[in-house]
Amino acid sequence: MKPLHIEQTSSTPGILFEQDRHRLKIIGQSYPDNAFAFYGPVFQWLDEYLAGCESSMLLELYFQIPYINAGSTKCILLLLEKLAAAYRSGKQVVVQWYYDRDNEVAQECAVKFQEDLELPFRLIPLEEDV
């Protein structure tokens, strides 16, 4: 399987899969012109990864997204729904969402994801390291 690494820009998050740790990190602002075009390769990669992932393997997702537009919100929700389906099928998945205490909008977005999905989900103030 090819590694997943997308460089961060001013309008898109950096996306990195640490293969040895089974950890996917999505860090940075998310307001690309076309969110589905940006996140499309991530969806494809995640589908391939989950298809070959053993149930005993823990997949950790780290999010730190200070600003997210409507299109990106839909894409992140789709990504989290894929993970929730994998979790319901017996795979081990945990989401850790880092947020700035001063950014109520970003925190509310993360809380909404947490409430809407059947998925282990931790909200962590940004003082802790990613």
VMD Tcl script that draws the C-alpha trace (Angstrom):
set ca {
  {0.00 0.00 0.00}
  {1.31 3.44 -0.91}
  {2.02 5.83 1.95}
  {-0.36 8.74 2.44}
  {1.26 12.17 2.73}
  {-0.28 15.44 1.59}
  {1.56 18.67 2.36}
  {-0.26 21.36 4.30}
  {-1.06 24.65 2.51}
  {-2.70 27.85 3.70}
  {-6.14 26.44 2.81}
  {-5.69 22.67 3.16}
  {-4.57 20.50 6.04}
  {-1.49 18.37 6.07}
  {-2.41 14.70 5.99}
  {0.04 12.06 7.11}
  {-0.29 8.39 7.89}
  {2.36 7.09 10.27}
  {2.35 3.50 9.10}
  {4.42 2.07 11.96}
  {1.93 3.50 14.48}
  {-1.26 3.11 12.40}
  {-1.91 6.80 13.02}
  {-3.55 9.20 10.58}
  {-3.03 12.91 11.26}
  {-5.04 15.71 9.68}
  {-3.71 19.07 10.79}
  {-4.40 22.58 9.51}
  {-7.07 24.84 8.04}
  {-9.54 23.13 5.73}
  {-11.18 25.32 3.12}
  {-10.05 24.08 -0.30}
  {-11.85 25.32 -3.41}
  {-13.12 21.78 -4.03}
  {-13.19 19.75 -0.83}
  {-14.26 16.52 -2.55}
  {-11.35 16.74 -4.99}
  {-8.94 17.36 -2.11}
  {-10.27 14.60 0.18}
  {-10.99 12.09 -2.63}
  {-7.54 10.46 -2.46}
  {-7.89 10.24 1.33}
  {-11.21 8.39 0.97}
  {-9.67 5.99 -1.54}
  {-6.61 5.41 0.63}
  {-8.75 4.85 3.75}
  {-10.96 2.32 1.93}
  {-7.88 0.35 0.87}
  {-6.34 0.56 4.32}
  {-9.49 -0.58 6.13}
  {-9.98 -3.48 3.68}
  {-6.55 -4.85 4.59}
  {-6.54 -3.88 8.27}
  {-6.73 -6.65 10.86}
  {-9.38 -6.29 13.56}
  {-6.74 -6.40 16.30}
  {-4.92 -3.36 14.88}
  {-5.77 0.00 16.44}
  {-6.17 2.88 13.98}
  {-5.76 6.27 15.62}
  {-6.93 9.49 13.97}
  {-5.65 12.84 15.11}
  {-7.48 15.95 13.98}
  {-6.42 19.52 14.58}
  {-8.51 21.70 12.28}
  {-8.82 25.31 13.47}
  {-11.12 26.32 10.60}
  {-13.30 24.11 8.44}
  {-15.69 25.24 5.69}
  {-19.00 23.58 4.76}
  {-17.53 21.43 1.98}
  {-14.74 20.17 4.21}
  {-17.23 19.49 7.01}
  {-19.12 17.15 4.67}
  {-15.89 15.39 3.68}
  {-14.71 14.97 7.27}
  {-18.14 13.60 8.17}
  {-17.89 11.07 5.31}
  {-14.42 10.08 6.49}
  {-15.67 9.65 10.07}
  {-18.69 7.67 8.85}
  {-16.31 5.24 7.09}
  {-14.45 4.85 10.37}
  {-17.67 4.38 12.34}
  {-18.70 1.60 9.94}
  {-15.30 -0.05 10.41}
  {-15.68 0.28 14.17}
  {-19.14 -1.30 14.10}
  {-17.72 -4.19 12.07}
  {-15.17 -4.93 14.81}
  {-12.14 -2.86 13.84}
  {-10.43 -0.82 16.55}
  {-10.63 2.90 15.85}
  {-10.17 5.95 18.05}
  {-10.51 9.61 17.10}
  {-8.66 12.31 18.99}
  {-9.76 15.83 18.10}
  {-7.50 18.61 19.29}
  {-9.03 22.06 19.62}
  {-8.13 25.54 20.80}
  {-10.19 26.45 23.87}
  {-10.57 29.97 22.46}
  {-12.10 28.70 19.19}
  {-15.70 27.89 20.13}
  {-16.78 27.25 16.53}
  {-14.11 24.56 16.00}
  {-14.93 22.98 19.34}
  {-18.68 22.94 18.58}
  {-17.98 21.30 15.22}
  {-15.98 18.54 16.92}
  {-18.69 18.06 19.56}
  {-21.29 17.70 16.81}
  {-19.21 15.01 15.09}
  {-18.77 13.26 18.44}
  {-22.52 13.30 19.16}
  {-23.53 12.12 15.68}
  {-21.21 9.14 15.37}
  {-20.87 5.80 17.09}
  {-17.11 6.00 17.45}
  {-14.61 6.35 20.32}
  {-13.97 10.09 20.20}
  {-11.87 12.23 22.54}
  {-11.91 16.02 22.58}
  {-8.54 17.31 23.75}
  {-7.56 20.92 24.50}
  {-4.62 22.02 22.36}
  {-2.24 22.35 25.31}
  {-1.58 18.63 24.86}
  {0.81 17.59 22.08}
  {-0.45 15.87 18.94}
}
mol new
graphics top color blue
foreach p $ca { graphics top sphere $p radius 0.5 }
foreach p [lrange $ca 0 end-1] q [lrange $ca 1 end] { graphics top cylinder $p $q radius 0.2 }
display resetview
